[in-house]
Amino acid sequence: SEGAISSSVEVEATSPHHSSALSDELEESIIVAYRSIGLGAFGASMRFAGMPLEKIALFMNSSQVSGKRQFAQSIELAFREGALAPYRVVGPASMVAWFMQYSVMGLAFQFFDHALSKTLGVAPVYYGEELMEPPSVSSSRSWKGVEANHDNNNNNDALSSESDYASYRVKTLAKTMLAPVLAGSLESSVANRAEVQRYFGCSKFAAIEGKLGWNPVARLFAPAFASNAMRNVIMCNTSFVITPITYKLYFPQEKKSQGSLFWYGMGMNFAGNAVAITQQALWGRALDYGAVNGGRNIKYSEVIRSSLKKEGMAAFITLPKWCSRILMNAPVQGSLPWFYNNVLPMGEGPVMDVARWVTSSSADYGTGDNHQAGSIS
């Protein structure tokens, strides 16, 4: 994986423990784990702080509000049991789920992006300092492996080179499309159940589950999984694919900085949410449909048909719905590309130093024990 390896190479160049015997695979695993834990802690803390905004957005994108003053209706529903009511639905399970959601999202995307990149022989998505480099630098770096293949095979045929380059671009596109789909689906498998529980409340959700009588696998995914997964795929694409690639390739080079990446990520989040809001609204309406008569299986075709018949496209996307979704999502998801590419890399050096120190100390301890045992014998 080029992104992770380039990070570990940079760490090795500046680390006083360069002599430690850490394999490339172990270094990459440590970096991926560090990034995932960092994303989990960041996401959980930001989601808890923004819980009132989340409740407003959940009500806003459900069938419980309609007609005029939808935003005001959502605020009234969110705080009808007091100013701290949104925080009372957050239990330990939600904190764990938030941590797992963002750590798994980061871990899953890195895993799938790196694994698919290695399998297909293409470069991973740009990361960290790569975003600040001119587009030509990483483009040539990505393609150099294919050029090296031609040199090794003594194949200088121009047509063959063009064919290989076209194949490389197709494989890169396939990998770039597939990785967020796999990562977003895995994220929903971790997070959807907790989100549904926060939407209904623990007791009501338990009653609905009892009425449905689903098997353990279905209970794990929870109701409205498909729309939840689609929303996460869209936002995973926005944060980990579209934002870094477009910033790297099309943002004016002289204006690139940590600050511009932060605001660019926020802007891309607004755009991504214009699409994701349709799935968020479908998720809320599907849950309302599934709660009728104490619990029933969701039929998306009926949910969509009845919603469109009653409210038209306003059932799925309106300016207030979009604004409420941004209020809920932008603080954490919009700042995620900045945190992932600018803040997390700052700790990678110290983390690798500690890992090398632990490995070196363990090796020294083992050597000392072996030497002492040899002397006694």
SULWOQUI-V680042 format. One record per residue. N is the residue number from 1. PHI is phi in whole degrees, -180 to 180 (none if undefined). OMEGA is omega as a letter, one per 30 degrees, with the letter a starting at -180 (NA if undefined). Layout:
BEGIN
n = [N N]
phi = [PHI PHI]
omega = [OMEGA OMEGA]
END
This chain:
BEGIN
n = [1 2 3 4 5 6 7 8 9 10 11 12 13 14 15 16 17 18 19 20 21 22 23 24 25 26 27 28 29 30 31 32 33 34 35 36 37 38 39 40 41 42 43 44 45 46 47 48 49 50 51 52 53 54 55 56 57 58 59 60 61 62 63 64 65 66 67 68 69 70 71 72 73 74 75 76 77 78 79 80 81 82 83 84 85 86 87 88 89 90 91 92 93 94 95 96 97 98 99 100 101 102 103 104 105 106 107 108 109 110 111 112 113 114 115 116 117 118 119 120 121 122 123 124 125 126 127 128 129 130 131 132 133 134 135 136 137 138 139 140 141 142 143 144 145 146 147 148 149 150 151 152 153 154 155 156 157 158 159 160 161 162 163 164 165 166 167 168 169 170 171 172 173 174 175 176 177 178 179 180 181 182 183 184 185 186 187 188 189 190 191 192 193 194 195 196 197 198 199 200 201 202 203 204 205 206 207 208 209 210 211 212 213 214 215 216 217 218 219 220 221 222 223 224 225 226 227 228 229 230 231 232 233 234 235 236 237 238 239 240 241 242 243 244 245 246 247 248 249 250 251 252 253 254 255 256 257 258 259 260 261 262 263 264 265 266 267 268 269 270 271 272 273 274 275 276 277 278 279 280 281 282 283 284 285 286 287 288 289 290 291 292 293 294 295 296 297 298 299 300 301 302 303 304 305 306 307 308 309 310 311 312 313 314 315 316 317 318 319 320 321 322 323 324 325 326 327 328 329 330 331 332 333 334 335 336 337 338 339 340 341 342 343 344 345 346 347 348 349 350 351 352 353 354 355 356 357 358 359 360 361 362 363 364 365 366 367 368 369 370 371 372 373 374 375 376 377]
phi = [none -66 -63 -69 -66 -65 -66 -69 -65 -63 -63 -62 -69 -109 -86 -74 -108 -59 -78 -64 -90 -103 -72 -59 -65 -68 -60 -64 -64 -65 -64 -62 -64 -61 -62 -67 -65 -62 -64 -64 -65 -63 -65 -64 -67 -70 -68 -64 -62 -98 -59 -58 -66 -66 -63 -61 -66 -63 -67 -62 -105 -120 -86 -78 -123 -161 74 -87 56 -64 -65 -64 -60 -65 -64 -62 -66 -66 -114 -68 -108 120 -65 -97 -55 -61 -81 -72 -85 -94 -111 -54 -63 -69 -63 -64 -65 -62 -59 -65 -58 -80 -70 -67 -59 -66 -64 -65 -65 -61 -62 -67 -64 -70 -65 -66 -63 -66 -63 -91 73 -125 -83 -73 -63 -55 -147 60 -65 -59 -67 -88 -79 -61 -54 -65 -64 -74 -64 -69 -66 -66 -90 -65 -65 -69 -64 -62 -58 -64 -63 -66 -93 54 -111 -109 -66 -64 -64 -64 -62 -65 -65 -64 -65 -63 -63 -61 -66 -64 -67 -63 -63 -62 -64 -66 -81 -78 -58 -66 -64 -67 -68 -65 -67 -66 -60 -66 -64 -88 -100 -62 -60 -67 -66 -64 -63 -70 -70 -87 94 -61 -69 -67 -64 -63 -67 -64 -61 -63 -70 -70 64 -71 -76 -57 -67 -64 -64 -63 -76 72 -62 62 -65 -62 -69 -65 -66 -61 -61 -70 -63 -62 -75 -65 -58 -62 -78 -104 -120 -65 -62 -65 -69 -70 -64 -62 -88 -123 -76 -53 -58 -71 -106 -73 -166 -61 -65 -68 -66 -60 -72 -65 -62 -62 -63 -65 -63 -59 -67 -61 -70 -62 -91 -65 -63 -65 -75 -64 -66 -63 -61 -64 -70 -65 -67 -62 -62 -71 -90 -63 60 85 137 -152 -68 -83 -116 -61 -61 -70 -61 -67 -63 -68 -68 -66 -65 -81 -129 69 -65 -64 -67 -117 -151 -141 -60 -62 -63 -62 -64 -66 -65 -65 -58 -76 -96 -61 -54 -97 -72 -69 -90 -62 -59 -65 -64 -69 -96 -116 -85 -59 -60 -64 -96 -66 -61 -59 -63 -70 -61 -64 -61 -67 -64 -63 -64 -65 -65 -64 -66 -63 -64 -65 -66 -64 -64 -66 -67 -66 -63 -67 -69 -67 -70]
omega = [a a a a l l a l l l a a a a l a a a a a l l l a a l l l l l l l l l a l l l l l l a a a a l l a a a l l l l l a l l a a l l a l l l a l a a l l a l l l a a a l l a a a a a a l a l l a l l l a l l a a a l l l l a a a l a a l a a l l l a a l l a l l l a l a l a a l l a a a a l l l a a a l l l l l l a a a a a a a a a l l l l l l l l l a l l l l l l a l a a l l l a a l l l a l l a a a l l l l l a a a a a a l l l l l l l a l a l a a l l l a l a l a a l l a l l a l l a l l a a a a a a a a a l a a a l a a a a l l l l a l l a l l l a l l l a l a l l a a l l l l l l a a l l l l a a a l l l l l a l a a l l a a a l l l a a a a l l a l l l l l l l a l l l a a a a a a a l a l l a a a a a a l l a a l l l l l l l l l l l a a l l l l l l l l a a a l l a a l NA]
END
